[in-house]
Amino acid sequence: MTRLGVGLTYLPGLDRITDACADLLDVVEVEPQTLWRSRTDGGITLDEEALRRIADLPGARLLHGVGNPVGGCRPPDRGHTALVGELAERLGAPWVSEHLAFNRVGGRRDGFRTGFMLPPCPTPGGSRRGIGSVRAMAAALPVPLAVEIGANYLRPRPGELSDGEFARRVAEGSGCGLLLDLHNVLANERNGRGGVDELLAALPLERVWEVHLAGGVEYRGYWLDAHSGLPDEELTALAERILPRLPALRAVLFEVTPSAVPQLDPAAVRELLARMRAMWPAVAPLPPLRPLPPVLPGQSPRPPDGPSPDDPAGPYGADGPADSVDPEEWEEALGGLAIGREPGTALARELAEDPAIPLIRDLVTEFRGSALAGSLRWTVRLLLLTVGGPGMRELLDGYVLACPPQLFATEEAFAFAAHLRRVRPRVRWLDDVLELDLGLIRAQVDGQSCTVHLGTDPTALMADLGAGRLPVDPPRGTFQVRLVDDSRPAAGTSSGPADRAASALPG
């Protein structure tokens, strides 16, 4: 079957929604990075328990990458690509998708992560680098690859390729398919980057295999691609207009972020899925899905009966706007600004004038703080109870400026712990609580018990912090605590709140 149908992206905690909508789910999409656990030795393991839950869900499976984008100068991580390929074969996914963006800058020695997927350099040279990155991933996967056009909060600059033209060049030059996130393109229109119809006119719609719908929120004068709930009426009306125009469409997915899951009404999600089915009428059987051949220079990038191309030299020829900036310089400048570095080049100073830069910095900080709240939950609770919200924000701001972002929440946890040990905030019990948190992480991600040595009774510490209050004169002494992840079978495990907490920390 080449047409999968409608469905949603899967997240932990979404079970009440999937249970209520099981009869309407034709496909469930999985973000592979949410199933990975970064071990303390640098390796990555798969969360088999989460995978078993996914196996019990109805419908087909798709994979949508969220951490290894393919729009930048650095090629995708080969190890991560191999893991995605293995998971695609295991789940029987007919294709894999990734973002047309970048989140890594520079080389092995001077490189850094941005903590946020940023827009690639919108020039012909940038599109050529994107083509190379897409081809590298596609060649390493056992199934075809589609790329997603992302949200872009930057103002358009003179001489740039439009978002649609850039995506067209990359798709046609690499031979990949497209994932059209209609909320992304509507957000771009609302934020002043150009109209939805203008973008669609530039895209090769015959390459669109998948569509995403999501909700957003207004923040600091921008419409954010926040996946914060159900799509609004303007977006659903747009989908009703656009879906019948996509001749190769195979799946339509509703996306939502974990923080929005508790507020989702199962009945409202059912209504949305039913409406998605109705707005996408059945068509004649689609041809088998296979990688599309790239369009070479001199070839027509449109089907014979399509409109004439604007650039007869092909999607990565020398025609079109001249490169106004080097792609590597673009990534160095924009990536550095995103993580709070001062602008050191003319391009960086120009980009720093864009009002979206403070927004992006704020989002990077918020994402990193959220990762720490989930992975170092006892430490963050102690800090909030001791120094309060402003003090915690000051610590977080100092950490963000001192340490580049990490890919995994557990890696952020160890980096933040090292930062706290350097700056030494005046917080009682911090060393012991931090040691407990890090021990719990090690037990979970390594899958084996971990022993920590403390100077304060851990039961008293965690009982008070768990109740939302500072400890009151907890017993001091020498305590040796063996921590285990109680979601894994283990012999000789101890009991108590420390053990139960181990299984609650995300990777």
N, C-alpha and C positions, 0 to 999 in steps of 0.2 A: 504494500500500500504506500503510495507516494505522498498522499495528503494525510497528515497526522491529525489535524483538527485544532480544537481550542483547549487551553489549559492554563496552568499557572506555574510560577517558579516556586520551588520547594524550599522551605526554611524550617529549622527546628522550632517547634511550638505551633506549627500551622496545622496540626493534626485535626483539630476540631473543624477547621475549614475543609480540609480534604475529605474528612468523613461525611460532612454535610453535602459536599458537591461531587461525591464519587461518581454518580451516574452521568455527570456532565463533563468529566475530565477525560479528554482523548489523549493528552500528553502532559507530562510533568517535566519541567526543566530544572536541572541541578547545577549549582555553581560549584565546580570541583574544589576550589580553594576552601570552601566551608567544610569540606570533609577531610582536609589535611591537618595533621598535627606536626609542628616543627619540633623535633627532638633536641635535647641539649647538645647532642653530638653533631648537629647540623643536618641530619637526615630528616626525611619526611615520611610519616606513616599515615595510613588511611584509617578513618574512623569506621570500623567495620559494623559497629552497632547502628550508626546512622545509615549506613548503606543497606543494612537489613530492613530498616524501616522504609527506606525508599523503594526497596524491592517489592514491598507489600502494597504500594500505591497502585491505583488503576492507570491504564493507558501506557503509551510509549514513553521513551526517555530522550531528552536532549541535554546537551552540556553547553553551558554559557560561562566562559572564563571571565574572571573579575580581577586578575592580578598579573597578567602576562600580555599586555596590549601589544599591538603590531603596527603602530603608526609612526614610530620614531626611528632614530638613527641606530640605536642599539638593537641587535636582533633579539627575538624572544628567547627567554631562558630555555636551553635545550632540555635540561632535566625536568622542568615543569611541563614542557610540551610533551615529553615522553610519558609523564604521569597522566596527563589528560588523554593521550592516545590510548593508554592501557585501560583507563576507565571507560572511554568510549566503546571499546571492544567488549568490555565486561557488561556494560549496560545495553549494548546493541543500539547505540545512538547513530542515526543515519548521517548526521553532520555535527560539527562543533562550531561555536561562534566565539569571537573575541572582539575587543574594543579597538577602534581605529584611533589610537591615542598613544601617549607615552607616560611612563612613570619612573623611568630610570634615566640618569644623565651621566655621561662621561664613561671612562674606562674602569678597569678593575681597581686601580690604585686611587684615582681621584674621583671616582663615581659616587653617586648618592641616589637614593630614592626620594621621590617627591611627596609621597603620602596621599596623592590625589592624581587621578588620570587627567592629564592636561592635553590640550589640542595640539596636534602636530603642526609643523611649520607649513603654512598654507601657500606654498609656492610650487612651481614645477619641480624644483630640486627636492623639496620636501615630499612631493608625491612619489618621486623616484625612490627615495629612501623608504617610504612606506611600502611601495611595491616589493622592494627587496625583503623587507621584514615579513610581509604577508607570505611571499613565496617560501621563505625559510620555514615558517611554521607549517604551511600547507604540505611541503615536501616531507615533513616529519610525522604527519598524522596519517592514520589508516582510513580516515573518512574525509569528505570535503570540508572546507572551511568557509564560513561567512564572517563578515566584519560589520560591526555596529557603528553607525554615525553617532557621535556623542554630543552631549550638551556643551556649549561653548559660551562662556560668560564674557569673553573679551569683545571689545568693540572692533568692527571691521576696520582694517587699515588699508590705505591706498596701495594699489598694485597687487593685492592678494588675489588668489583664486577664491571663488565663492565656495561655501561648504559643499554644495552639490557637485560642483566641477571637480573639487579635490577628491571627493569620494568616488566619482565616476572614473577619474584617471586611475586611482588605485585599484578599483574593482576590475576594470577592463584590462589594465596592464598586468595584473597578477592572475586573473582568471578566477577570482573568488566570488562567492555569493554575497548578498547583503542582508543584514538584519536591520530593518527599519523600525526604530523606536519612535513611534509617533509623538510620544510625550517629549522626547528630546527635541525634535524638530519644531514642535509647537512652543516649547520653552525658548528656543533660539529666536523664534519670531517675536514672542512677547518681550524678549530682552533686546530686540533691535538688530539682530544679525541678518535679517532677510525673511521674506515670506515663505510659508510652507509650499505654496504652489510653485514659486521660483525654484526652490530646491528640488521638488519632484520633477520639474521639467528638465533638470540637468541630469537626473539619475537614470541609469539603465534599469527600468522597472522590471524587465524580464529576468533580472538577477536577484530580485527580492524573494528570499525563501521564507523569511520569518518576520513577524511584526510583534512589537511589544506595546502594551498599554500600561499606564501607571498614573498615579496622582502626584501632585506637587504642592508647593507652599510658597507664599511670598515672604521674602526675607531681605532686609536691607535694600529694598527697591528692586530686587531681582526675583524672577520666578525660578525657583530651584527645582531641579530634577531630583526630588527627594524620595520618590516612591513611598509617599507618606499616607497612602490610602487609595480609595477608588478614583478612577478618572472622572474629571468633571464633564459636564454636558457638551462643552465645546469640543473636547477631545473625542468623545464617543461619536459625535456628529461627524467629525473629521474622519474617523475610522470608517463609518458607514459610507462615506463618499470615496475613500481611497481604496479600501480592500478589493472591491470588484475590478479595479484597474491593475491588479498585480497578477499576471498570468501564471507565474511560477510559485505563488504563495502556497506554503505547506503547513504552517503553524502560526497561531495567534495566541500570545501568552499575556497574562496579567502578572505584573511584577509588584512586589511590596517589600519594604524594608522590615527587619525584625522588630524595630521599636513600634511599628504601626500594627503589628499582628494582634495584640490584645484588644485593640479598638475595632477590629474588623467584625462586621455583622455577617454571619454565614448566609443569611437570607439575601443580603445585598450582593454578596459575591455570586450566589446562585443566579440572581437576576442578571448580573453582568455577564456571566458565562453564557447564559441563554441568549442574551442580546448579541454577544459576539458571534454565536452560531448563526443567528438570523441575518446579521449584516454581511456574512460571508457565504453567499449561496454556492451550492455544489456546482462544479463545472466538469467538463470532460476530463477523463483521466490524464494526469500529468505524465510527462515522459520520465523515465528513471532518472534519479538524482545522480549526477556525476560532476566532477570538476569541470568548469567551463574553460575553454582554451583562452589564453591571454590574447588581447588585441595587439598586434605588432605594429610598429611604425609603418605608415603607408596604407594600413588596412582601415576599412570603415568600422568605427566602433559601434555602429548601430546595425540592426538587422536590415536586409536589403529593402524592406518596405517601410523602414522607419525614417525619421527626419534626417536630413543631411547633417553630418557632424560639423562643429565649429572649427575643429583642429584636424585637418586632413593628415597631419604628420603622426597622428595617433596620440594616445593618452599620455605618453611620456616622451614625446618628441620635444624639439627645441623651440616650438612655437609658443604663442601665448605670452602672458606677462613675464618679463625678465625677473630672475630671482633678485628680490630686494634684500634678502638676508640669507646667510648660510644656515642650513638646518641645524647643525651642531651648535652654532652661536645662539640660535633661537632657543634650543632646549636648555642650554646652560643659563641663559638669561631668565627665561620664564620659570624653569625649575628652581633656580636660586631664589627668585622672588617669592615663589610659593612657600618655601620653607623659612622665609624671614631674613634672607641674606640681603645686605645692602647692594644696590645696583653699582656694578663696577665697570660697565661698558656703556657706550652710547645707546645701544639697543635696549639694554636693561633699564637705563634711565628713561627711555621713551616708553617702554612697557609699564614702568612703575607709575606713570601718569594715568594709566587706565584705572577707572574706579573699581573694576572687578578684582584687582590685585589684593586689596584689603579683604574682600569677600573670600577669595580663594585661601588666603592665609588663615582667616578665621575658620573656614571649613576644615583645613588641614589640622588645626589645633583641636577643633571639636572632635574630629574622627580619632585622633590620637588619644585624647582624654577619655573618649568612650571605650577605646580598647583597653586602657589602663583600668578603668572602673570595672570592667568585666574580668580582667586577669589578676589584678592586685586588689581584690574587693575589700579585704580586711585592712590593708594599708591605706587605701583611699578613704575608707570610712574613718580610720583613726585620724588622718590628716584633716578631713573636713570637720570632725568634732573638736580638733585642737586649734587649727589656724583659721577655720571657717572658709567660706567660699572665696573671698578675695585673696586670702593667703594661699589657697590651693591653686587659684588661677595664676598667682605670681610664680609659684613653683613650676606649674605647667609651662608658662611662658618661657621661663629660664631653661627648662629642659628642651623645649622645641627649638630654641635658638642654639643650644649647645650640641644637640644630637640629631642627625638626620632621621627621617622616618624609617621604620622597619616594616617588613611585609606582613609578619605574623604578630598577633597580639601578644604571644608569649615572648617574642623577641623584644617587643616594646617594653614588656614588664622587666626583663633583665637589664635593659638599657636604662630605664627609669630608676631601678634600684641602684645601679652604679652611680647615677647622677645624684640621688639622695645621699649616698654615702660620701660623695665629694662635697656637697654643699652643707651637709649636717644641719638640717633645720632643728630648732629646739622643740622636739616633740618626744615626750616620755613614751617608753615602750616601743619606739619605732624600730629599733634593731631587731627585737624579738618578733614583732608582728610581721616585719618584712621577711625575716627568715622563715617564718611559718608559710607565708604566701608563696615564696619561691620554692619551698619544699613541696607544697601542694601541686605546683605547676610541674615540677620535675616528676613527681609520682604519676601525674596524669599523662604527660607527653612521652615519658620513657616507658610507661607500662610496668613499672616495678617499684617496690617500696623505697622510701627515702627517709633517712634518719636525720633529724635536726637537733641541735643543742641550744637550749634556751636558758635565760636567767630569770624567767618569770613563768608562773604556772599557766600553761596554754589554755586550760579549761576555763580558768577565771577570765583570762583576756578575751577569749572568743565568746563566752557567755555574755559579757557586758557589751562588747562591740556588736554582737548579734542583736541585742536589745536596743541598739541605737544610743548607747551612753558610754562615756569614758569609764574605764576601769577605776574602781575605788580600792586602793591599797591591796592589789593582788599579791599573793604569796611569792616571795623571792626565793631563789635557791638554784640548784643545778637540775635541769630537766632534760631528759633525752626522750624524744618523741619520734615514733616510727609512723610515717604517713603512707597511706595507700590510696589508690583510686578505687573506690568501691563499686565503680561500674565495670570493673574487670574482675574475673575470678582470681582470688589469691589466697594462699595458705597463710595461717598464722597472723591474720590481720587484727589490729586492735580496734577498739570501738571509741566513740566519742565524736564531738562536733568537728574536730579536725579531719577525721576520715570522711565524714559525710560531705564536707566542703570540697574535698578534692575532686569529686566528680562533677561539680557545678561550674568549674572554670572552663571557658571556651579556649580553644587553641588559637 
